[in-house]
Amino acid sequence: MLLPHSSRSAVFHSPVWRRVIPRRAVTPIRILTTTRRYQSSDASVDKKPYYITTPIYYVNAAPHIGHLYTTVLADVVKRWQELKGKEARLLTGTDEYGLKIQQAATIAGVNPKTFCDTGAETFKKLADTANISYDRFIRTTDPDHQTAVEHVWRVLREAGYISLKKHSGWYSISDEAFYPETGIEKTIHPPTGQEILVSKETGKTVEWMSEENYHFNLSSMGPKLLEFYDKNPNWLLPSQRYDMLKAEVSRGLEDLSISRPRERLEWGIPVPGDPSQTIYVWLDALINYLTFTGYPYTPADQTVWPANLQIIGKDIIRFHCIYWPAFLLAIGAELPKQILSHAHWTMSKKKMSKSDGNVVDPFHAIKRWGVDTMRFYLCIDGGIIKDGDYSNQEIEDKYKKYLGSQIGSLLTRVCSAKYSVSDAVKCEQEGRKVELNEKMSQLYNKLRYETLDGFRSRVDGRMEVMDFPNAIREILDVVSETHKYIHATQLWDAEQAAIRSYMLYPAAEALRISGILLQPFMPGKMEKLLNLLNVDARNRTWEKAVLGADFEYGVGASGTKAQVFPRFPIKEEDM
């Protein structure tokens, strides 16, 4: 079942008639458009929810670990924004039109819609299994999406950006894209040893094809794109890929084929006014990000557009950073605020492929390791610039080293029956004073006034630049320092009884704050940890993630035998 829109985008409003001046020198015509109302003012952007998207995933094949990685990153960002008190929206879903789907359905002996229903349900199940807090699981076969796509087509056509002409070029059925001469290369097909032509970017086979179809005047958009790139130097992360993108656009762009003959591609949205053509899957698919916002009918003060962050794999940069902004500029809509392109996953430094049998099944991985262990591993080991190398041994090692021996062990130590967390909290609240020797005073001051001072800000600084691995490591560093503190102070010793509660307080705070800041990464496990500390649900917020912000926790925490991260082998009920 599809999740509903937010209340903002569920209500459709009457569109506005306005005059559009076409790009070319032709007689102006009056068409249906909502461009002016659809653009967001600065004030509305400040008030609107933080909007994050994943790519929509193609249903011709089963989900793999890369799909899970992208979606987890998006979910972490959404939960982080919510932790900071910001209303946020997350969109994910499936891309269901195109020749690959049509062919796959034929091979499977079912109609395309039935084929897509099965595939979409699988991807939705993965999102649910991974505890993804999406607001809508969109499908390009949804009726409101077709409405949005048809509207974009009409605006582009009436503004003079679409023309019908014969097109010849190197076409990849797998990518459903034409590539320029400079974008292909010769290679050897391993099974046959024959020389073939492939896309340099994706490695997929291409063949020469000629046909008449509609084109988007992409060649005219280069200067506008370059101007936008220059004015927005942090729009595409990481910067290395931004430099490559600018270089590609600077070399010049060719007009983009945006339809296919209906006789060849039946499974897709027909071109408005020309049923002999089907809208190109990438024009259709990209519009999903607008569909969620209620486009074209939602007023500016109620839309969640523009997206604050769109997360994609590095293989689809051209579509999201050239075609997508070009379409948006052409219809007069704002561009997304930022795009994060991440690297891929390999295994033993080799690209994952079905033929090599090294494709990771995300369902199996979650079942084996647990959902939060997988979320943690993907975020700390995944690559933004360089490919991450998937390893079951690394998952186990990181579980033992960080989750079990660091976070889990700190909970056990802080909640030891020899201490009283609640009394430590009360000691701070009441302002009790104790006499400390020089060593104890130095240890206390270092943890409280150095390690914990600015803790939240350090993690937030990493998250601001989408540095997920080091955001986690900032937290792990505090956990590690707290372990050293407990070991050095030897609070379990009877001689320390008089100062025990006073000295325990910063250690308990380090654990509490770490639990709050780790919620976006491991929501299930951190809920359990904070429950064991008896932190009230309303106190698990950004405002409370600083030292001395909560004096209500700790009752019943001491002496607990419960474990958040049990030792291997993990029992299913402990995941």
C-alpha positions in Angstrom: 0.0 0.0 0.0 1.4 3.4 -0.9 1.8 5.9 1.9 -0.2 9.1 1.4 1.3 12.5 0.7 1.8 14.9 3.5 -1.3 17.1 4.1 0.5 19.8 2.2 0.7 18.0 -1.1 -2.5 16.0 -0.8 -4.8 18.9 -1.6 -4.8 20.0 -5.2 -5.5 23.6 -6.0 -6.8 25.3 -9.1 -4.0 26.0 -11.6 -3.1 29.5 -12.8 -3.3 30.7 -16.4 -0.4 32.9 -17.3 1.4 34.0 -20.5 4.6 32.1 -21.4 7.1 33.7 -23.8 8.6 30.9 -25.8 12.4 30.7 -26.0 12.3 30.9 -29.8 10.9 33.8 -31.7 7.4 32.5 -32.4 4.0 34.0 -31.6 3.4 33.9 -27.8 0.6 31.5 -26.8 -1.4 31.2 -23.6 -1.0 27.8 -21.9 -1.7 26.2 -18.6 1.2 26.5 -16.2 1.9 27.2 -12.6 5.5 28.2 -12.8 5.2 31.5 -10.9 3.2 30.0 -8.1 5.3 26.9 -8.0 8.6 28.7 -7.4 9.4 29.1 -3.7 10.3 32.4 -2.2 13.2 32.6 0.3 10.8 32.9 3.1 8.9 29.7 2.2 12.1 27.8 1.7 13.0 28.6 5.3 9.7 27.4 6.6 9.2 24.4 4.4 10.2 20.8 5.5 13.7 19.5 4.7 13.1 17.3 1.6 15.4 14.4 0.8 15.1 11.9 -2.1 16.7 8.7 -3.2 16.7 7.7 -6.8 13.7 5.6 -7.8 14.9 2.1 -8.3 14.4 0.1 -11.5 12.3 -3.0 -11.0 13.8 -5.2 -13.7 16.2 -6.8 -11.1 16.2 -7.6 -7.4 17.5 -5.0 -4.9 21.2 -5.1 -4.1 23.4 -3.7 -1.4 23.9 -0.4 -3.3 20.1 0.2 -3.1 20.1 -0.3 0.6 23.2 1.9 1.1 21.6 4.9 -0.8 18.3 4.5 1.1 20.0 4.2 4.5 22.0 7.4 3.9 18.9 9.3 3.0 17.1 8.0 6.1 20.0 9.0 8.3 19.8 12.5 6.9 16.1 12.7 7.4 16.3 11.4 11.0 19.2 13.8 11.7 17.1 16.8 10.6 14.2 15.6 12.7 16.6 15.2 15.7 17.5 18.8 15.2 13.8 19.8 15.4 13.3 20.2 11.6 10.3 18.8 9.9 11.5 16.5 7.1 10.2 14.5 4.2 11.8 11.4 2.6 10.8 10.1 -0.8 11.8 6.8 -2.3 10.2 4.4 -4.8 10.5 2.6 -8.1 11.0 3.4 -11.7 8.6 1.2 -13.7 8.5 2.2 -17.3 10.8 1.5 -20.2 12.1 -1.0 -22.7 13.9 -3.1 -20.1 10.7 -3.6 -18.1 8.8 -4.4 -21.2 11.3 -7.0 -22.3 11.6 -8.5 -18.8 7.9 -8.8 -18.4 7.7 -10.6 -21.8 10.3 -13.1 -20.7 8.5 -13.6 -17.4 5.2 -14.2 -19.3 3.3 -11.5 -17.5 1.9 -8.1 -18.4 4.2 -5.2 -17.5 2.0 -3.8 -14.7 1.9 -7.2 -12.9 5.7 -7.4 -13.3 6.1 -4.0 -11.8 3.7 -4.7 -8.9 5.9 -7.6 -7.8 9.1 -5.6 -8.2 7.8 -2.5 -6.4 6.6 -4.6 -3.5 10.1 -6.1 -3.1 11.8 -2.7 -2.9 9.1 -1.4 -0.5 9.7 -4.5 1.6 13.4 -3.7 1.7 12.7 -0.2 2.8 10.4 -1.4 5.6 12.9 -4.1 6.7 15.7 -1.5 6.9 13.5 0.7 9.1 13.4 3.5 6.5 11.1 6.3 7.6 9.9 7.3 4.1 6.9 9.5 3.7 5.9 8.1 0.4 6.9 5.1 -1.7 6.3 6.5 -5.1 5.8 4.5 -8.3 6.0 6.0 -11.8 2.8 4.1 -12.6 0.9 6.2 -10.1 -1.8 8.3 -11.7 -0.6 11.6 -10.2 2.8 11.0 -11.6 1.5 10.7 -15.1 -0.4 14.0 -14.6 2.9 15.7 -13.5 4.9 14.3 -16.5 2.3 15.3 -19.0 2.2 18.8 -17.6 6.0 19.1 -17.8 5.9 17.9 -21.4 3.3 20.5 -22.4 5.3 23.4 -20.7 8.5 22.3 -22.4 6.8 22.0 -25.8 4.9 25.3 -25.7 8.0 27.1 -24.5 9.9 25.8 -27.6 12.2 23.3 -26.0 10.8 20.2 -27.8 11.0 19.4 -31.5 10.5 16.3 -33.6 13.4 15.1 -35.7 15.3 12.1 -36.9 17.9 10.8 -34.5 20.8 8.5 -35.0 23.3 7.5 -32.4 24.8 4.9 -30.1 22.0 3.5 -28.0 22.2 1.3 -24.9 19.1 -0.8 -24.3 20.3 -1.5 -20.7 20.7 2.2 -19.9 17.9 3.3 -22.2 20.1 6.1 -23.3 21.9 7.4 -26.4 25.6 8.2 -26.0 27.8 10.5 -28.0 30.7 9.2 -30.0 33.0 10.4 -27.2 31.1 8.4 -24.7 31.7 5.0 -26.1 34.7 2.7 -26.4 35.7 -0.7 -27.7 36.1 -3.7 -25.4 36.2 -7.5 -25.5 33.0 -9.4 -24.5 34.3 -12.0 -22.0 31.9 -14.9 -22.9 32.5 -14.7 -26.7 35.8 -12.9 -27.1 34.3 -10.6 -29.6 35.0 -6.9 -29.8 32.0 -4.8 -28.8 31.2 -1.2 -28.2 30.1 -0.1 -24.7 29.3 3.1 -22.8 32.4 4.4 -21.1 30.3 5.4 -18.1 28.3 2.3 -17.5 30.1 -0.4 -19.5 26.8 -1.5 -21.1 26.7 -2.6 -24.7 25.6 0.0 -27.3 24.3 -0.3 -30.9 23.8 2.1 -33.7 20.1 3.2 -34.0 18.2 5.6 -36.2 14.6 6.7 -35.6 12.3 9.7 -35.5 11.5 11.0 -32.1 11.2 14.1 -30.0 14.2 16.0 -28.7 14.8 18.4 -25.9 17.0 21.3 -26.8 19.8 20.4 -24.3 22.4 22.0 -26.5 21.1 25.5 -25.6 21.3 24.8 -21.9 25.0 24.6 -21.4 25.7 28.2 -20.6 22.8 28.3 -18.1 24.0 25.1 -16.4 27.6 26.4 -16.2 26.4 29.7 -14.7 24.4 27.8 -12.1 27.4 25.5 -11.3 29.7 28.6 -10.8 27.2 30.3 -8.5 26.6 27.1 -6.5 30.1 25.6 -5.8 28.9 23.1 -3.3 25.9 21.9 -5.3 27.3 18.5 -6.2 29.3 16.5 -3.6 32.1 15.4 -3.7 33.9 18.3 -5.4 36.0 15.9 -7.5 32.9 14.8 -9.4 31.7 18.4 -9.7 34.9 19.3 -11.6 34.4 16.4 -14.0 30.8 17.5 -14.5 31.7 21.1 -15.4 34.4 19.8 -17.8 31.8 17.6 -19.6 29.3 20.4 -19.9 32.0 22.8 -21.1 32.8 20.6 -24.0 29.2 21.1 -25.3 25.9 19.2 -25.0 23.9 17.5 -27.7 20.1 17.7 -28.0 18.5 14.9 -25.9 16.1 12.3 -27.4 13.1 12.3 -25.0 10.7 9.9 -26.7 10.6 6.5 -28.4 8.4 5.2 -31.2 5.3 3.6 -29.7 5.7 0.6 -32.0 9.0 -0.2 -30.2 8.2 1.0 -26.7 4.6 0.5 -25.6 5.2 0.4 -21.8 5.4 4.1 -20.9 3.4 7.4 -20.8 2.2 8.4 -24.3 3.4 11.8 -25.6 0.5 14.2 -25.1 -1.0 14.9 -28.5 1.0 12.2 -30.3 0.1 8.7 -29.3 2.7 7.3 -31.8 5.5 8.2 -29.4 6.2 7.2 -25.8 7.9 9.6 -23.3 11.6 8.7 -22.6 11.9 6.9 -19.3 14.5 9.3 -17.8 12.3 12.4 -18.5 9.4 10.5 -17.0 11.4 9.1 -14.0 13.0 12.4 -12.9 9.7 14.1 -12.6 8.8 11.9 -9.6 10.6 14.3 -7.3 8.1 17.0 -8.3 5.1 14.6 -8.2 5.6 14.1 -4.5 5.3 17.8 -3.9 1.9 18.0 -5.6 3.2 19.5 -8.8 1.8 21.2 -10.8 -1.0 22.4 -8.5 0.4 23.0 -5.0 1.0 26.7 -4.2 4.5 28.0 -3.3 3.7 28.4 0.4 2.6 24.8 0.7 5.2 22.9 -1.5 8.2 21.0 -0.1 10.1 21.8 -3.3 13.0 22.4 -3.9 14.6 19.3 -2.5 17.2 20.1 0.1 19.2 17.0 -0.7 19.1 14.4 -3.5 21.2 11.3 -2.9 22.4 9.3 -6.0 25.0 6.8 -7.1 27.9 8.1 -9.1 26.7 6.3 -12.2 23.7 8.5 -12.6 25.3 11.9 -12.3 24.6 12.9 -15.9 20.9 12.3 -15.5 20.6 14.2 -12.2 23.2 16.9 -12.7 22.8 17.7 -16.4 19.4 16.5 -17.7 17.5 17.1 -14.5 18.6 20.7 -13.8 18.2 21.5 -17.5 14.5 20.3 -17.4 13.9 22.4 -14.3 15.5 25.5 -15.7 13.4 25.1 -18.9 10.1 24.9 -16.9 11.1 27.7 -14.6 11.3 25.6 -11.5 13.9 25.9 -8.8 16.8 23.5 -8.7 17.5 21.1 -5.8 19.7 22.7 -3.1 22.3 20.0 -3.2 23.1 16.6 -4.7 25.3 14.0 -3.0 26.8 11.3 -5.3 28.3 8.3 -3.5 30.6 5.6 -4.7 29.7 2.0 -5.2 30.3 -1.3 -3.3 32.8 -3.9 -4.4 33.7 -7.3 -2.9 37.4 -8.2 -2.5 38.0 -5.1 -4.6 36.1 -6.5 -7.5 32.9 -5.0 -9.0 29.8 -6.9 -7.9 28.1 -8.8 -10.7 25.8 -11.7 -11.2 28.2 -13.5 -13.4 30.8 -13.5 -10.6 28.3 -14.5 -8.0 29.3 -11.8 -5.6 26.2 -9.6 -5.5 25.1 -9.1 -1.9 21.5 -9.8 -1.1 20.4 -7.0 1.3 17.6 -9.1 2.8 20.0 -11.9 3.6 22.5 -9.4 5.1 19.9 -7.8 7.4 18.7 -11.2 8.5 22.3 -12.4 9.2 23.6 -9.3 11.0 20.5 -7.3 12.1 19.1 -4.1 10.7 21.0 -1.6 12.9 24.3 -3.5 12.5 23.9 -3.2 8.8 22.9 0.5 8.9 26.0 1.2 11.1 28.3 -0.8 8.8 27.1 0.9 5.6 27.5 4.3 7.1 30.9 3.9 8.6 32.5 1.8 5.8 30.6 3.1 2.7 32.4 5.2 0.3 31.5 8.7 -0.9 34.6 9.3 -3.0 36.1 5.8 -3.2 34.2 2.5 -3.5 33.4 0.7 -0.3 34.6 -2.9 -0.1 31.9 -5.2 1.3 33.2 -7.8 3.8 31.4 -10.1 6.2 34.5 -10.3 8.3 34.6 -6.5 8.5 31.0 -6.4 9.6 31.8 -8.9 12.4 35.0 -7.1 13.4 33.3 -3.7 13.6 30.4 -5.2 15.5 32.8 -6.6 18.1 35.2 -3.6 18.2 32.7 -0.7 18.2 29.2 -1.9 19.0 30.0 -4.7 21.5 33.3 -3.6 23.1 32.7 0.1 23.0 29.1 1.2 23.1 27.6 -2.0 24.6 30.4 -2.3 27.1 30.1 1.3 28.2 26.5 0.7 29.0 27.4 -2.2 31.1 30.1 -0.3 33.0 28.1 2.9 33.6 25.1 0.8 34.7 27.1 -1.5 37.0 25.4 -2.5 40.2 28.3 -0.9 42.1 27.2 2.6 41.0 23.9 4.5 41.0 23.3 6.4 37.8 20.3 8.1 39.4 22.4 9.3 42.3 25.0 10.6 39.9 22.4 12.7 38.2 21.0 13.9 41.5 24.5 14.8 42.7 24.9 17.1 39.7 21.4 18.5 40.0 21.9 19.3 43.7 25.4 20.8 43.1 27.1 18.5 45.6 30.8 19.3 46.2 33.5 16.7 46.8 37.2 16.9 47.5 39.3 15.5 44.6 43.0 14.8 44.5 44.9 16.3 41.6 44.8 13.1 39.5 41.0 12.7 39.9 40.4 16.4 39.2 42.4 16.3 36.0 40.6 13.2 34.8 37.2 14.7 35.6 38.0 18.1 34.0 39.3 16.5 30.8 36.2 14.4 30.2 33.7 17.0 31.2 35.3 20.2 29.9 37.3 18.9 27.0 35.8 15.7 25.6 32.1 16.6 26.2 32.5 20.3 25.5 31.4 20.8 21.9 30.6 17.1 21.4 27.3 17.7 19.6 28.7 20.5 17.4 31.6 18.3 16.3 29.2 15.6 15.1 26.9 18.1 13.5 29.9 19.6 11.6 30.5 16.2 10.0 26.9 15.8 9.2 26.7 19.2 7.6 29.2 18.0 4.9 27.6 14.5 4.7 30.7 12.9 6.2 28.8 9.9 7.7 31.9 7.8 8.6 33.5 10.5 10.6 30.3 11.7 12.2 30.1 8.2 13.7 33.8 8.2 14.6 33.3 11.5 16.5 30.9 9.6 18.7 33.1 6.5 19.0 36.0 8.8 20.1 33.9 10.1 23.0 32.9 6.5 24.0 36.5 5.5 23.9 37.6 8.4 26.0 34.9 7.6 28.5 36.2 4.0 28.8 39.6 5.3 29.5 38.2 7.6 32.2 36.4 4.8 34.0 39.5 2.6 33.9 41.7 5.4 35.2 39.4 6.5 38.0 38.7 2.9 39.2 35.3 4.0 40.6 34.5 0.4 41.5 37.2 0.6 44.2 35.8 0.9 47.8 38.2 3.9 48.4 36.3 5.9 45.8 32.8 5.4 47.4 32.7 9.0 48.6 33.3 10.5 45.2 31.7 7.8 43.1 28.5 9.5 42.1 30.2 12.8 41.4 32.8 11.1 39.2 30.3 8.9 37.4 28.2 11.8 36.2 30.2 12.8 33.1 30.6 9.2 32.1 26.8 8.7 32.3 26.3 11.9 30.3 28.8 10.7 27.6 26.7 7.6 27.2 23.4 9.4 27.2 24.4 12.0 24.7 26.1 9.3 22.5 22.8 7.4 22.5 20.9 10.5 21.4 23.3 11.3 18.6 23.4 7.8 17.3 19.6 7.5 16.9 19.6 8.4 13.2 22.1 5.7 12.5 20.7 2.9 14.7 17.2 3.9 15.7 16.2 0.5 17.1 19.3 -0.2 19.2 19.6 3.4 20.5 15.9 3.3 21.6 16.8 0.2 23.6 19.9 1.8 25.1 18.1 5.0 26.1 15.3 2.9 27.5 17.8 1.1 29.7 19.1 4.4 30.9 15.5 5.4 31.6 15.8 8.5 29.4 12.3 9.8 28.8 11.2 9.7 25.2 10.6 13.5 25.1 14.2 14.1 26.3 15.9 12.3 23.4 16.2 15.5 21.4 18.8 17.9 20.0 18.3 20.3 22.9 19.0 17.5 25.4 22.1 16.3 23.6 24.4 18.4 25.7 25.9 18.0 29.2 23.5 18.9 32.1 20.4 19.1 29.9 18.5 16.2 31.5 18.1 15.4 35.3 15.3 12.9 34.9 17.1 9.8 33.8 18.9 7.0 35.6 16.3 5.6 37.9 16.5 1.8 37.7 19.4 1.8 35.3 22.0 0.5 37.7 22.4 -3.2 37.9 20.7 -4.0 34.6 21.7 -7.2 32.9 20.2 -6.4 29.6 22.6 -6.1 26.6 22.1 -3.9 23.6 24.9 -5.5 21.6 25.3 -9.2 22.8 28.3 -11.3 21.9 28.5 -13.5 18.9 26.8 -15.6 17.7 23.9 -13.2 17.7 20.5 -14.7 18.4 17.6 -13.6 16.2 15.7 -12.0 19.1 18.7 -9.8 19.9 19.0 -8.3 16.4 
